[in-house]
Amino acid sequence: MFRKAMSLALSEAEKGLGKVSPNPMVGAVLIKNRKIIGKAFHKRFGGLHAEAELIKSLPDKIIKNATLVVNLEPCSHYGKTPPCSLLIADKGIKKVVVSTKDPNPLVSGRGIRCLENRGIRVVKGICREEAIEVNRGFFFAQMEGRPFITIKYAQTIDGRIAFPGKKRYRISNFSSLIYTHTLRKYHDAILVGIETVLTDDPLLNVRHVDGVSPLKVVLDSGLRIPPESRLVRNEEKGKVIIFTSKRTGKRKIEELIKLNIRVEQVDEQNGKLNLLQTVNKLKESGITSILVEGGARIITSFIEDDLYDDLEVCISPKILGEGIRATADHFKVPIRYENQMRLLKIKNISNDVWLHYRKIKTINIMEKI
Ligand SMILES: NC(=O)c1ccc[n+]([C@@H]2O[C@H](COP(=O)([O-])OP(=O)(O)OC[C@H]3O[C@@H](n4cnc5c(N)ncnc54)[C@H](OP(=O)(O)O)[C@@H]3O)[C@@H](O)[C@H]2O)c1
């Protein structure tokens, strides 16, 4: 019964996708006499938490003595809303079922203790793994201080991600494109290098599936991005950030700001933009997960700097014989067991094979939740 109710709470939670970050997605379900009598979710950043939404939707006498099922420990601090654990206790709920503790240092076990101190029984760990996966960006950012980073690319059987030169060519098939858009909607930001923008002129939005488009991020030391590119022309305010060098002239930056593009300056390191500073600035803007979509030089830099957690690699049944590989021929990777990856999933999407890997180090971090 608890697992079924928690699965429902998790599907409620996902209704907040794209609207609540950097808050976690949370869903809550109320059970009484072995029946589900209510459900709710956290709808928008700064809005009521799922537990408060649920309590608001039902009369007090129905809530009394019920069991609350929620995918994250209820909060215990006064933030944008009053603490949910006190509200739960005040309404006479007798049992609370949670998937995980909240790693936020303001909560971290205090919500559960607050409930237990008021005589409420707390059952922990129901659907724990699924609950961590749904909010992996939130958990990771809280624990490691940087967003969860997924590198995604499509390659041919002979390992090419593109033709040489600035020739536009799609490697994967249309069904894979739909899967890519699904991946996009599960991230707060999509990041590419300037050469990808100059070659492909991408939109980087979510359009083949329902969902909110993430923030689009371009790494462009010298602000070479053309004002007529689709990213610059098509975007609503604040949805595109271009990271550039601290040496870039004011005039170029101001021209882009006039076009509603946000420009951030970071230091350079070996002639390239400093990636740690870049991802830290994104974290400060509330980004908890980043999908790195290439190209090769960007992928290489993220791997070299050990700034990645998952790899989503698509292998398409094509042979190019020439072209760019996903990573440079030679680059430095610290050879450590922790840098090895575990295969999480293999998918066959209309003959494109998708391999989903996670770094052992990241798996170890997530196991501490
Ligand atoms: N098959 C796929 O999945 C896929 C996906 C994406 C792209 N692509 C293809 O890949 C090709 C482009 O790849 P690419 O390797 O030439 O270029 P890229 O990775 O798209 O962009 C590289 C450029 O980004 C800038 N940059 C800024 N900071 C950087 C950093 N820390 N590390 C690396 N680069 C940084 C540099 O230009 P500045 O010095 O000017 O800043 C660098 O030259 C295109 O043909 C595109 O179609 C394929």
Ligand as a Chemical Component Dictionary entry (heavy atoms), coordinates in Angstrom:
data_LIG
# 
_chem_comp.id                   LIG 
_chem_comp.type                 NON-POLYMER 
_chem_comp.pdbx_formal_charge   0 
_chem_comp.three_letter_code    LIG 
# 
loop_
_chem_comp_atom.comp_id 
_chem_comp_atom.atom_id 
_chem_comp_atom.alt_atom_id 
_chem_comp_atom.type_symbol 
_chem_comp_atom.charge 
_chem_comp_atom.model_Cartn_x 
_chem_comp_atom.model_Cartn_y 
_chem_comp_atom.model_Cartn_z 
_chem_comp_atom.pdbx_ordinal 
LIG N1  N1  N 0  26.634 14.452 -32.628 1  
LIG C1  C1  C 0  26.477 15.206 -31.577 2  
LIG O1  O1  O 0  25.928 14.751 -30.559 3  
LIG C2  C2  C 0  26.935 16.627 -31.581 4  
LIG C3  C3  C 0  26.529 17.483 -30.541 5  
LIG C4  C4  C 0  26.982 18.802 -30.547 6  
LIG C5  C5  C 0  27.811 19.235 -31.581 7  
LIG N2  N2  N 1  28.156 18.404 -32.562 8  
LIG C6  C6  C 0  29.041 18.851 -33.656 9  
LIG O2  O2  O 0  30.309 19.175 -33.067 10 
LIG C7  C7  C 0  30.920 20.173 -33.872 11 
LIG C8  C8  C 0  31.433 21.280 -32.965 12 
LIG O3  O3  O 0  32.346 20.721 -32.023 13 
LIG P1  P1  P 0  33.691 21.450 -31.675 14 
LIG O4  O4  O 0  34.487 20.589 -30.827 15 
LIG O5  O5  O -1 34.285 21.951 -32.952 16 
LIG O6  O6  O 0  33.220 22.782 -30.911 17 
LIG P2  P2  P 0  32.350 23.014 -29.597 18 
LIG O7  O7  O 0  32.746 22.061 -28.578 19 
LIG O8  O8  O 0  30.920 23.157 -29.984 20 
LIG O9  O9  O 0  32.835 24.498 -29.198 21 
LIG C9  C9  C 0  34.179 24.662 -28.835 22 
LIG C10 C10 C 0  34.463 26.109 -28.579 23 
LIG O10 O10 O 0  33.842 26.540 -27.361 24 
LIG C11 C11 C 0  34.622 27.543 -26.782 25 
LIG N3  N3  N 0  34.947 27.233 -25.411 26 
LIG C12 C12 C 0  34.853 28.121 -24.388 27 
LIG N4  N4  N 0  35.259 27.571 -23.236 28 
LIG C13 C13 C 0  35.600 26.303 -23.535 29 
LIG C14 C14 C 0  36.100 25.251 -22.729 30 
LIG N5  N5  N 0  36.292 25.380 -21.405 31 
LIG N6  N6  N 0  36.391 24.090 -23.324 32 
LIG C15 C15 C 0  36.193 23.914 -24.660 33 
LIG N7  N7  N 0  35.731 24.889 -25.462 34 
LIG C16 C16 C 0  35.425 26.078 -24.899 35 
LIG C17 C17 C 0  35.904 27.648 -27.624 36 
LIG O11 O11 O 0  35.739 28.718 -28.534 37 
LIG P3  P3  P 0  36.197 30.198 -28.101 38 
LIG O12 O12 O 0  37.659 30.068 -27.814 39 
LIG O13 O13 O 0  35.843 31.052 -29.228 40 
LIG O14 O14 O 0  35.440 30.479 -26.855 41 
LIG C18 C18 C 0  35.919 26.348 -28.368 42 
LIG O15 O15 O 0  36.596 26.434 -29.593 43 
LIG C19 C19 C 0  29.872 20.640 -34.837 44 
LIG O16 O16 O 0  30.131 20.052 -36.107 45 
LIG C20 C20 C 0  28.579 20.108 -34.294 46 
LIG O17 O17 O 0  27.634 19.835 -35.318 47 
LIG C21 C21 C 0  27.743 17.098 -32.606 48 
# 
loop_
_chem_comp_bond.comp_id 
_chem_comp_bond.atom_id_1 
_chem_comp_bond.atom_id_2 
_chem_comp_bond.value_order 
_chem_comp_bond.pdbx_ordinal 
LIG N1  C1  SING 1  
LIG C1  O1  DOUB 2  
LIG C1  C2  SING 3  
LIG C2  C3  SING 4  
LIG C2  C21 DOUB 5  
LIG C3  C4  DOUB 6  
LIG C4  C5  SING 7  
LIG C5  N2  DOUB 8  
LIG N2  C6  SING 9  
LIG N2  C21 SING 10 
LIG C6  O2  SING 11 
LIG C6  C20 SING 12 
LIG O2  C7  SING 13 
LIG C7  C8  SING 14 
LIG C7  C19 SING 15 
LIG C8  O3  SING 16 
LIG O3  P1  SING 17 
LIG P1  O4  DOUB 18 
LIG P1  O5  SING 19 
LIG P1  O6  SING 20 
LIG O6  P2  SING 21 
LIG P2  O7  DOUB 22 
LIG P2  O8  SING 23 
LIG P2  O9  SING 24 
LIG O9  C9  SING 25 
LIG C9  C10 SING 26 
LIG C10 O10 SING 27 
LIG C10 C18 SING 28 
LIG O10 C11 SING 29 
LIG C11 N3  SING 30 
LIG C11 C17 SING 31 
LIG N3  C12 SING 32 
LIG N3  C16 SING 33 
LIG C12 N4  DOUB 34 
LIG N4  C13 SING 35 
LIG C13 C14 SING 36 
LIG C13 C16 DOUB 37 
LIG C14 N5  SING 38 
LIG C14 N6  DOUB 39 
LIG N6  C15 SING 40 
LIG C15 N7  DOUB 41 
LIG N7  C16 SING 42 
LIG C17 O11 SING 43 
LIG C17 C18 SING 44 
LIG O11 P3  SING 45 
LIG P3  O12 DOUB 46 
LIG P3  O13 SING 47 
LIG P3  O14 SING 48 
LIG C18 O15 SING 49 
LIG C19 O16 SING 50 
LIG C19 C20 SING 51 
LIG C20 O17 SING 52 
# 
